[in-house]
Structures are given as C-alpha cells and as structure tokens.
Amino acid sequence: MDQIKSVYFIGIGGIGMSALARYFKYLGKNVAGYDKTATQLTGELESIGIDIHYEDSIELVSNEYKHKESTIVVVTPAIPVDHLEWLYFKESRFEILKRSEVLGIITKDTYCFAVAGTHGKTTTTSILGHLLFESGVDVTAFVGGVVENYQTNLIGSGTTVTVVEADEFDRSFLRLSPNVACVNSTEADHLDIFGTADEMLKSFKEFADKVVDDKKLYINESVDFNGVKVGFDEGCSFRIVNIKVDNGWYCFDIITPKEVIEDVRFGLPGHHNLSNALVAFAMAYDYGVEKDLLVAALASFKGVRRRFSYKVRRDDFVFIDDYAHHPTEIKAVSQAVHEMYGDKKILAIFQPHLYSRTNDFMDEFAQALSTFENVILMDIYPAREAPIEGVTSEKLLSLVTSKGKELVAKNALVDYVKSFNPEVLVTIGAGDIGEMINTLKAELE
C-alpha cells in the first residue's frame, strides 16, 4: 500500500466502496472514481475533494490514474462486463481488486473485528466501531451505512484495530483475516449466489473457522456454531435481562461471565437492535475495554442512516425509514414499530429488492408484510438482475393479507401518502426508495 499513490473506484457510490474511498483519501492518496448516478453519498465524497464522474468514459479518467505502477483499481462486483473503463484497466493490466480483497489486505496488518450474519451486520459494526472509538481505541471501522453520530460510513482513522462487515455476498468474507468475529444470523439469503441454504451455511462455517480461538467467536443464540453465545436465553454467556422501556429508551441489565452490569440504556427500538448491541458490547468487553466506558458509549449511540432512522418525530406524525430487504428484517421493523406505536394509524411502504430474492421468499415476504394493517408495494427494484417471468409486485401483493393494501407507482407515491394521512409512516427497502426519503419528508412536513 505504501507504493500506491492513486486509487480509482468503479462504482464509488456504493456504501462499502465509499467507505474505502474515504479511508484512502484520509491516508493522503489520490482518489477518484465513476458511478452510474449521483447520490447523496457521492455528493458527500465530492465535498471532501474526491473527483467523481457519471459517464462511462476513459477520457474522463485523469492521467494520474493511468500509471499502473502506482495505481490500484477497485471495482464493484456488479460491474457489467462491457464497462469501458473496466475493460481499459483490465486490458492495460492494472492491479484490479474487489472491495473485499482490499479489506482483506487492510485487515491482514491490523487486529481485526469482523461482523458476519445475514441480518444486523451494519448496525452491529456501527455499534462496535462506536464503542471502541469512544473508549479511546486506535480503530478504523468500515461501515455499510452512514452512522448518525459521525455522519459518515468510516469511524476513526486508527492503524491498530479495524472493524469490518464480513459480507457473505459472493463469499467475500472468506478474504478477511479476523482475530475476533461474530455471526448474528445464518438465515438463507443471496440464493442467486449460493444456490441452496446449505451451501450458504457451509460458507458461514468456513468463515467462522478462520477464527482460531472459539472464545473469540461470538454467536447469536439462534446460530448452531461453537463459540461464545450471546442473547436473551439463560444458556448464553452474555445476556440481557430486566428489559424496560422508558420514554423511548430500552433500560436493562447485562449478565457477563464475570459480573452483572446494571442500568444500561440504549436508544434504538426493536429487540433485534438489543441483540446487535449486546454482541458488540460482548466483543469490546472481552477485548478489555472498561465497562463504564462501554455503558456510556451505548447510551450515546444515535443509530445508522436507513436503519430505523427517524426522519420526522413529532407527537402528531412519525416517519421512520429502514433498509430492511429480507422477511426477517421486515418482521423486526414491524415488531419495533408496533411496540412503540401500536395504537397509531401506521402505513408501511415496501420496495422489493431483486427478482431472485422476491421469488425465493415470496410467501415469507407476504407473511412479514401482513403484520402491518396497511401496506403499499412499489415495483421490484432490479439492481443487477433481469426480470424473472411471473415474479412481480402484483403477485406478492395478492398474497398479502393486510386489510389495506395497494400497488403504487413511484410518481404517485407522495399523493397517495398525503391522501392516506398516516400517523406513522414506515418506508422499507434496499433499492432507490432511499433516494426518495428527503422528497417524501419535505412534502409531508
């Protein structure tokens, strides 16, 4: 890395890619890149001096990034095979790496905490990075979301400790070198990559085996691996007890193998977030961070953009936005919303993400969405995929049993929500629905 002067990103606007771009910028490297469209994230990168263009053109790549001896190229896995810039760098024999390969290089030379699981990776990584940073650890955390405390997806600039999301997509997490790791969930997902749930589970086991010491592998109580069990059940080494809700805060005690820590406070709604907070706490606690520092840091954590993010929080109207794109995640959002606002008029808007995922979990999505009394479905966001015959939002909607349900086009969404006049609005999905949030907020306020 010392020999590298310039880093060029193809797909720089991705949440994981943009964190790496910030990291290299902070290291003093030349950083630039391409993305298909301008977003809030690309705007934030440009504001710190990173040059980005939105047309696939070799002519728009500055000359300083055309010296292969001093430049590496980082590409998103979703890059099309006919992308002109990618073809140029490939044919010119540049060093081309995936994001996971770059993280693998970085983590090899640091003490690495890796957070894995089909659910909860981003929130757990954010909490763990926040706990370590606030406690004075020399850490850099690469986060798959923008952390509200810092308004960035990169926490810290340390060179001793790293915290990374261990992404199962494309088996990327097998390139990491974790000293400590957790596995929050092994529920089936990304079956377009793995083929079967058993093949996905094999990859998770292979990742878990990269941690040599079982005492440094933290396992959610729902996961059948060897390691330090974390959760709510009596058999867990770290567990949460005596949960109360106080003015929007969870108040609880944590039982550790050494002691009981009382009067802990955490501000993110939902038992899934309590579970995420607990595993992050356990990892930092066993690393040696003082409990009082950890308790204070947990209380100060503000959350992650698009993870149960409050966009409006008034007595007469609440607007919550969440990245949930799997049935289990939608159920977790529903549990949290109904725990906090069960007596209110709630409207949920869901944009399915990927034809393959919608097809694989059609019935499960319908069941999860049916926990809301009123549901709007948008068209499926295709991302990297071509349509699959018969897999549509209309079909999904037909299986939803909610009292109020509608399929609404993107350009009609604002008017529909206004006419419905909800007391609580929840937007859910991993597609471009996130780019509509500010418009919705402005119109509804």
MARBA-726211 format. One record per residue: x, y, z of N, C-alpha, C in turn. Coordinates in steps of 0.05 Angstrom, whole numbers, plus 5000, padded with zeros to 4 digits. Example, Ala and Ser with C-alpha at 12.3 -4.5 7.8 and 13.67 -1.06 7.14 Angstrom:
<sites>
526448865156524649105156526449345156 525749555142527349795143525850015157 
</sites>
This chain:
<sites>
501649765000500050005000501750255000 504150245012505850475012506750564984 506850374966507650434938505350554922 502950534932500650634917500250934922 500151084900499651364901496751434895 495451274878492751344868490951094869 488451144877486450934878484051024862 483250864842480950924825478750724830 476250824835473950654842471950654819 471150414810468950384792466550284808 464650464812462450414830462950544857 464050784857464950914881462750994899 460251014889458051104905456750884922 457650634919456650424937457350484966 455750384984456150455012458850335023 459550095014462149985023464450105008 464050154982466250274966466850554976 464850704982465250984991466851005017 466450805035468050805059470950765053 471550585035474350545026475550795013 473850924997474751174984475551385005 473851415026474551605048477151525061 477451265066479851155080482351235065 482351175039484751245023485251545021 483051695020483351985019484652085045 483851975068485052045094487951965096 488651745081491451665080493251835063 491952025048493452205031493852115002 492251904994492451804967490751984948 491451974922489652094902487251904899 484852004901482451834900480451964880 479451794862477351884843475751634835 473651684820472051454812469651524794 468451304786466051314769463651194784 461351304779458851174786456651234766 454651074766452551104745450851354750 450251404775448551634782449651784806 449052044807449752204831447752154853 448752124878447052074901448052244924 446652224946447552374970450452284978 450952024976453651924983455852034964 455352034938457352144920457752444925 455652584931455852864938457652914962 457352734982458952765006461952705000 462452514982465152454974466352694959 464852804941465853034926466453274944 464953294966465353524984467953504999 469153265000471853235013474053214993 473453294968475553314948475953074930 474152894930474352654912472952714886 474352684864473252734837471652494827 469152544820467352334811466052424785 465852244765464252294741462252074737 460252134720457851954718457451854690 459451874674459351774646461651574643 461051344632463051134628464851214605 467051344611468751454590471651454600 473451334584476251324591477451604591 476351774573477352054571476952214597 474952134613474352274638476052184661 477651974657479551874677482152044675 482752174697485152354697487652194692 489752324681492252184675493652064699 493252194722494652094746493751814754 491451724743490451454749491051254727 492751334707493351164685496251064686 497451074710500150964714499850714731 500050474718499450224732501450154754 503850274753505850214774505050344801 503350554801502750694826499750714831 498150564815495150584817493950314822 492050294840490350054841487450144834 486049954822483250004814481449814831 479449934843477549784860474849784846 473749544842471249514827469049394843 466649474838464349344850463749084836 462748874851462048624838459848644817 458348864818456048904800456949024773 459549054769460449194744459649034720 458449154699457749004675460248934659 460148714645462548614631463448784608 461648954598462349134576462949414585 463449454611464149724621466749814609 466750044596469150134581471550194599 471050324621473350384639474550124651 472849944659473749694670475349544649 474349534624475849394602478549524597 478649794599481149934595483249854616 482449854641484349784662485149494661 483249324653483749034651485748984629 485149094606486949054583489649174586 489849384602492449514608493849384631 492649174642493949014663494449164689 492549334696492649464722492049264744 492849324769492049164792489149234798 487349044793484449084797483548904820 482349024840481448884864478548934870 477248734881474548774892474848904920 472649034929472649154955473548964977 472548714975473248514996476248454996 477448454972480348394971481948624984 481048864979482449094992482149085022 479749015032479348985061481048765071 481348555056482948325064485848415068 486948575051489648685053489848855078 487949035082487949215105487849065131 485948865133485548725158487848535165 489448455145491648275150493748405167 493948665166496048805181494948955206 492448885214491349015238490048795255 489248875279487648705296484748735287 483548535275481048555260478648435275 476648605279473948505287472248485262 471148255257469448215233466648135242 464648275230461848235238460348105214 459447855219458047705198455147645206 453547565185450847495190449047605168 446947465162445147555141443447795150 443247835176441948075187443648205208 443548465209444748615232447648695229 448848635205451748695202452348985205 450849155191451449435191451049565218 448849505231448349625257450349525278 450949265278452949155297455749275292 456549295267459149415260459249705270 457049845266456950125274457150155304 455649985318455750005348458449925358 459649715347462349625356464449845350 464349955326466250165320465950405338 463450475344462850705362463850645390 463350395401464250325428467350345430 468750235410471650235411472750525408 471650675389472650945384472151125408 469751115419469051285442470651205467 471650955468473250855490476150905487 476951035465479751115461481450915447 480250705435481750505420482650625393 485050565384486150665358484850495336 482450575327480850405310479950545284 479650395263478150485239475950275234 473450365232471250195227470050255199 469950055182468750075155465849985157 464050165153461250115158459650125132 457649945130455949935107453550115109 453850335123451750525127452950785139 451451005138452351255149451551265178 453551285196453051285225452251575233 449951595246448851855253450752015271 452151885289454052035307456152185292 456952075269459252185254458552285226 456152225217455252305190457152205168 458151965173459951835153459851535157 460851385138460951095140463750995147 465451175157468151095166468551225193 468851055213469251145241472151125248 473351355256476151355264478051345241 480651365248482751355228485151205240 484651015257486750865270488150665252 490450575261492050385245492550125260 491550105284492049865300489749665299 487349765300484949585301483049665278 481849465266479849505245477249355253 475049475246472449345248471149345220 470349115211469349095183466848915183 465148985163462848805158463948565141 463248325150464148085136461748005118 461848095093459648055075459647785062 457347635065457247365053456847375023 455847595012455347614984457847544968 457647374949459947294932462247174949 461447074974463346954993465747144999 465147404999467247605003468547575031 466947485051468147485078470447275081 470647095062472846905064475547025057 475547275048478147405042479247565066 477647575087478447725111480247565129 481647705147483447575167482547655195 480347555205479347645231480847525255 481347695274482347605300479947545319 477847705316475347665331473147685311 471047525315468747545296466147475310 463947555297461347465307459647375283 457747205289455847125269453047165281 451647365270449047445281446747265271 446947165247444747015235445846865211 444646625206445446475182442946405166 440846565168438446515152439046535122 437546395107438046385078437746665065 439546735048439446975031441446945009 441347114989443247104967443346824954 441046704951440946434939441546444909 441546684897442446714870445446664868 446846704890449746654891450346374901 449046294923449746034936448245794924 445945844913444345614902442445504922 443545414946441945304967442745414994 440845395013441445485040443745335053 444045075046446244905057448945005047 449045085022451545195011452345455025 450345625030450845875044451845815073 450645625086451445555113454345445114 455045295093457845195092459845435090 459145645076460845875074461146015101 458846035115458946155142460745995161 460545735159462245565176465245595168 465745625142468545665134469545935144 467846135144468546395155469146375185 467346235200467646205229470246065235 471045875219473545725224476045895220 475746125208478046305206478846425233 477046415252477746505279478746255294 481246255301482446015312481445945340 480946145356480146115384477046145386 475645935395472745955397471846165417 473646235436473046445456473046725443 473846745418473847005404471846995381 470046795381467946775361465246805376 463747015370461247075385458947005367 457046845379454946715364452246795375 450446895358447746945366446446685375 444746695395443446455405441946285384 441246405362439846265341441646105322 444246145325446246025307447545785320 447545555306448545305317451445265311 453145455320456045425317457245425345 459745325347461245345373462245625376 462145735400463145995406461946115431 462246365435461146505458458246585451 456346455465453546505458452546775470 451146925454450147185462447147205456 445547305475442747325470441047375495 438647265496436747305517436347055534 437146825524436546575538438546525560 437746355580439446305603442046185597 442246025575444745895569446846065556 446246325552448146505538450246605558 452746635548454946745565454447045570 453547185550452747465553449747475547 448147585566445347605561444047855573 441847945562440448175571438048085587 437648215610435348145627434048415637 431748385649430248605662429848845642 428848785619428448995598425949165605 426349425604424149605608424349825586 422049945579422050175561421450425576 423250625574422950875589423151105570 420851225562420851465545422451425519 422051195506423351135481426051005484 427050965508429550825513429150545524 430850355516430950105529432850135554 431950035576433550015601433749725609 436049625615436449345620439049295635 439449035643441948955655443248755636 445948745638447448545622448848355641 448348105637449847895652452247805635 454647835646457047745633458147505648 460147365637461347145652462647225679 463147495682464647585706462847735725 460747875715459148055732456548125720 454848255736452348365726452648675723 452148775700452349065695449449175694 448849355712446049445715445649725702 443049775697442250035688443550125662 443649945642444650015616442350135599 443050335583440950465567441850465537 439850425520440350405491437950525477 438450685456436250835444434950735419 436050515407434850415382432550225388 430250265377427950085382428349815369 426949605381426949345369428849155384 427848905389429448715403431848625386 431548645360433848575342436148765347 435449015352437649215358438849175385 437249075405438449005431440448775427 439748585410441548355405444048455391 443848635372446148755359447948895378 446749055396448249205416449749015435 448348795442449648615462452048475450 451948385425454348255414456648445411 456048695403458148895402459348955429 457648975449458549015477460348785485 459548535480461048305488463848295476 463948365450466548355436468448565448 467448805452469049025464469848965493 467948855508468448795536470648585539 470548375523472648165525475348265513 475248465496477648595486479148745508 477648815529478948945552478049235557 476049325542475049605547473549615573 473949825588472549855614469549865611 468149735629465249715626463849995628 464850175644463650435647463750595621 466050565607466350695581464350575560 464050315562462150175543459250255548 458550265574455750345581455150625571 457050805575456751085566456551105536 458150945522458150955492455650835481 454550625494452050505485449850715486 449750865508447651065512447851295492 450251345482450651575464450351495434 449951245428449751155401447151245388 447251385365444851515353443651345331 445051145322443950975301445351005274 444150875254445250865227443150965208 443951135189442151225169440750995154 438151005152436550795139436350535155 437050545181436550315199434850425222 432150395218430250505237430950805242 431350945221432151235223429551405225 429451565245427251755248427751995230 426052025210426252265192424452495203 422252415215420552605229419652475255 419752625277418952505303417452715319 414952755312413152945326410952785340 409552925358407352795372405152715353 404752875332402552815313403352655288 405952625284406852485260409752375264 410052125257412751995258413351865231 415751915221416651795196419251645201 419151385196421451205201422351085174 424951075169426050955145427850735152 427650505138429350275144430150125118 432550015119433749885096432849595093 431149495111430349215111429549115084 430748885076430148775049429848465050 429548355074429248075078426848035096 425247825093422847795110423347815140 425547695150426147705178426647995187 428048155170428548435177425948595177 424148535159421548675159419948615184 420048365192418648285217419848435241 422548465241423848605263423048905263 422849025240421949305238419049325248 417349145240414549145248414349115278 415848935290415848895319416549155333 418649285324419449535337417349755333 416249785309414249995304411749945321 410849705323408449645338408849655368 411349595377411949625405411849925413 412750095396412850385402410250525395 408950445373406650605363404250435356 403850225371401650035365398950155364 398550375378395850505379395450715357 397350745339397250955318396450835291 395651015273394950935245397650915230 398450665224401050605212400750535183 402450645166402650575137405450495131 405850255119408450155111408650155081 410950255071411550255042413950075038 413649875020415849685016416549674986 419149704980420149664953421849404953 420749184941422348944939424948984925 427048834933429748864922430648604910 431048594884431848364868429448174862 429348094837427347904828427847634841 430447554843431147294854430347274883 430947484899430347474927427247474931 425847634915422947634917421747354911 422947234891421946964883422646754904 425046764916425946574935424246584961 423346824968421946864994419246994991 417846924969415247054963413247024986 412946774996411046725018411946855044 414546845049415546965074415247275073 415747395050415347685048412347755053 410547595042407747645045406947635075 408047425089407447395117408447635133 410947715127412147935142410648195138 409948255113408548505106405748505118 404548265121401848245131401648315161 403948345174403948435202403248735204 403348875182402349155180399449155170 397749315182394949325174394749465147 396449655141396349805116399049795102 399149705077401649655063401449775034 403449915026403849994998406249834987 405849714964408049594950408849764926 411549784922412549904897413549684879 414149754854415249554836417949454846 418649214838421249094846423549254835 425549304853427949444844429849224834 430649234808432149014797435048994805 436349224811439149234817440749114794 442048884799443848764779442448554762 439748524765438348294753436548374730 436048174712433948194692431348084705 429048164694426548064705426347754703 424847644722424147354722421147334716 420447174696417647154688415847074712 413747214716411847154737412547254764 414847384767415647494793415247794793 413047874805412248154804411248244832 411048504835409848614860406848554861 405548534837402748454837402348184849 404047994843403747724854404247734884 406247874893406847894922404448024936 403348234924401048374937398648184940 398248004921395947824922396147634946 398547594956398947404979398947555006 399047825005398947975030396147985040 395747945066393047925077392248175093 393848385091393248635105390548745097 389148885115386549005110386749215087 388749385088389249575068391749525053 391649475026394049425011393649534983 395849654972395749774946398449754932 398449734906400849764890400850044879 402950194885403050474878405650534862 405450674840407750754824409350964838 411950974832413651164845412751454843 411851524819411051804814408351874827 406951674838404351734851404551694881 406951634891407251564919406651794938 407652024933407252254951404352314954 402952334931400052394932398452184947 399151934944397751714958398151744988 400651784996401251805025399752045037 399752275023398352505032395352455037 394152315017391352255019390752055042 392551875047392251675069392451805096 394252005098394652165123395351985147 397551835145398251655168399351815192 399051685215400351795239403251705241 403751465230406451345229406851235201 408951335188409751245161412351095163 412450855151414950695151415650635122 418050715113419050645087421150425090 420950215073422549975077423649885050 426249815048427349705024430249795018 431549645001434449694996434949804968 432749874953433149984927433350284927 432250424907432550714905430350854921 428850714937426950844955428351024974 430950954981432451124999433051404987 433051424960433451684948430951864948 428651744955426151884955425452004983 426951925003426251985030426052285035 428052435026428052725031425752865018 425052774993422752884979420152824995 419852575004417452505019417352665045 419552695058419652845083418753135079 419853255058419253545053416353575046 415253395030412453425022410553375046 411253185063409453115086409653315109 411953455111412253655132410953915124 
</sites>
